[in-house]
Every structure is written in C-alpha cells, then in structure tokens.
Amino acid sequence: MESRRDSGKRLRPWMAVIGAMAIVLAACNGGESVAPSAASAAASVPVADLEPIPLRVGAILPQTGALSSIIDALEEPLRMGADEINEVSADLVTVDFADSGTDPTIASQNIDQYLTGDHDVILGPAASGVANAVWDKVNTAGMVMCSGTSTGALFSSPDFNPNHVRTAPSDEIQGPLLGNLIVEDGHSNVAVLWQSTDYGQGFGEAVRDTVEEAGATVALAEGYDPAQTSFSDLAQDIVASGADAMVMITYAEGGQILLDLESAGFDGQVYVADGFVDTVTPDDVGGDPAILEGIRGTYPSVAPEDGEPTFGDRFADFAPDAPTVFSAHMYDCLAIVTLAAQVAQSSDPGEYVDEIIGVTRDGEKCSLIADCLEMVWAGTDIDYDGASGPLDFTENGEPGVGTYDVFTFNAEGDNVNEEQISGNIGG
C-alpha cells in the first residue's frame, strides 16, 4: 500500500503544474490574481514554491490511569487543532489516538502501532516517567516525539536530542519559582517531599536547592515510593522536624499524604504543583474540601498573558466541559510539528526534525496556525508564538521560558489563580 509520504511525493509534480497554471491565468487577466474555487485542487496551494505536506499524527495520552481525569484537556485541543489546520488545507493533518495510561507497559505496547505503521510524529505521552520509558524505542525508530505535558527536568539534557521536543516548560524553571514563592511567603523552615520518579525527583531537588540558596532551612528533604498506601511515618517525621511549611511533588497519592499530615497534627503551610492539581479532588481527601483550603502552589499557566489571546475562547467553544490544564501546550505541539514539516517540505521525521526549533524563534512573529501556514508556504521564516506563549526553543528542543499560575485552594476545594509568574531555563 502506498504510504502518505510516498503519495505526497507523487503529487508534487502535479501540484507544481497547478501552481504554474494559476500564474498563467493571472497573467492573462492583466496581472490580477484569480481566486481559485474552494472545490479546486489548487485551493490550498499557496502562491510560492512550497506546497502542503500531509502529516499523520499518533497521539498517545492517558485515557486510563492516574492522569485520565485530564484526558479531554489533552486530546480535545488536538482535535480542534486538526480541524483548524484542515480548514486551511484539506486533509493536511490526521490524528489517531491511543492510551498511554500512566504505565510504561501500556504505553510501550500501544506506541508500537505508531512506530511500525504510517505515522510521522508522536504526541505524548503525558507523564515524564512514561515518556522516558518509551524514549529508547522511539529514538531507535527515528521518530519524533513531542510532549505538551512532560515537565520532568531530565528532558532538559541534550541526551534526548533531537527527536524529543516539548512545549511544556521544564521543571528546571518551575522548581526554582515554587521554591522562591515559599520563601517570599515568609517561611524559613521548609520540608520538601517528592515522589521518586522522573517527574518528582528533579522537581523536588530544584525546590530544595532554591529554598537553601534563598537562606531558608530545609528541615527535611526526601523522596518516597508513590505506590505506598500510607504515609503516616513520613508525616510524623515532618511534624517532628518543626517545619513551618512543606511542599510535595505528587500525583494522586498527595491526597493520602494530606490525610496523614492532618492525623499527625501538621499545622504549617502546604505547597503543591501541577501533578497534584491534575489528580487530587475533595473525594481523595475523604470528601472534605476544607482539607484543601489554603494550599498554595504553581502550575504551567492555562491562559498565559503572553499566549495567543483567542485560544481560551476557541477551546471553550470547541470543548465546553473539558479541563484546560496543558491544553494550550498540547495544541502547540501539533502546531510546531505541522509547521516544521511544511518548512522542510517533508513528512519524514529525519528531515523535518531539524526545522522544529527554527519555527519557534528568530523569524517573523505569527500566532494563529492559519496565518503561520500561509506565511511558511509563502517562503517566510516564522517565529511561532502560540497558545502557551512564546516558545523560543533552546537547543534541547524545549521552551526557554515558562509562565506559571500561582494559585490557592478555596473552601470549596477549587484552586483559584492569583497571579502569573515566569522564569527562564538556567535562571
């Protein structure tokens, strides 16, 4: 069966002929451009040497597991983005979906269909540990993988170049910002806990180091096994340490840690991050939202002030009931790989991967995908500033800057945003 990639190459001579015919027709009309019919095969062909390059996308995201509560926030922006892209050029992007769980075994099994089939890029997985677990397999296959959610600090290493890219900002940015927030809130004796995973360890250590560098005391700093069902001993150690604040980098197990802290009599300030917000609800703390009240923290902004301003409303119209955490970042993953393929004039990952960093910086600014596509096809060097804000990728294929919401949980158990803060890789 002919692949999409081979099909695109086979069509290129005909697309060139159509483009040439359009130029001749324009000349025959006194130099005026002739608007092609919407049904015409030339409808999506720009007046330039570049042509639309179809891309088949394999999304592998947590339809089950600890992060399944936010699946609509991750899949729906890809559906919306595909619709918007295909309005510009019919059938330019096709997106297929599979489950990653938050389980490396599930992800490894399901990702094979994208590595052995006719796909051109993988979007996901969501969890940093799962992304790391499938990385060798993806890299060996020469596939490109873009994540809008895996924030683990380990991916800031050049070891993952060039085939791993991400629009989610590194926890090398968020860790120091959260640590500074704790100290700025007036706390001087801080306990730091993190799940011993690719997500938790780098994040927790960055918070610990920042708290120390800011002149506060780190009363306790350690990792834990997130599969534990009881954290009572750890909670008692925190109380015994005399900490006036504690920060925990968790997923859903954060609910049980809170319950054990309450039982142990901890009365200090609690701080959390995106992994907690994504997975813990009042049901996870015995149905009592008052246990969450007053907890503070940070997570990558769902509506950054420097992001494309219409994304929030467009996404709300497209998926009214969907959560929004990381939605802008997932949308931007689809956008940048699509744009890179157009610049490279190839859907071959080995060719377009070299253009991904370039479409995020050092060119003419654009934010709406329709505008960006037309600019690329017209031969313009673009700088895509997307829904999640200016990406400005570093050489490691990740945002050089991150924007975060600072929030506090209210009495109803809802996290309420108070301000936005930002930081850069390396400070």
Buried (B, 14 or more C-beta within 10 A) or exposed (E): EEEBBEEBBEBEEEBEEBBEEBEEBBEEEEEEEBEBEEEEEBBBBBEBEBBBBBBBBBBBBBBEBBBBBBBBBBBBBBBBBBEBBBEBBEEBBBBEBBBBBBBBEBBBBBBEEBBEEBBBBBBBBBBBBBBBBBBEBBBEBEBBBBBBBBBBBBBBEEEBBBBBBBBBBBBBBBBBBBBBBBBEEEBBBBBBBBBEBBBBBBBBBBBBBBBBEBEBBBBBBEBBEBEBEEBBEBBBBBBEBEBBBBBBBBBBBBBBBBBBBBEBEBEBBBBBBBBBBBBBBBEBBEEEBEBBBEBBBBBBBBBBEBBBEEBBEBBEEBBEEBBBBBBBBBBBBBBBBBBBBBBBBBBBBEBBBEBBBBBBBEBEEBBBBEBBBBBBBEEBEBBBBBBBBBBBBBEBBBBBBBBBBBBBBBEEBBBEBEEBBBBBBEE
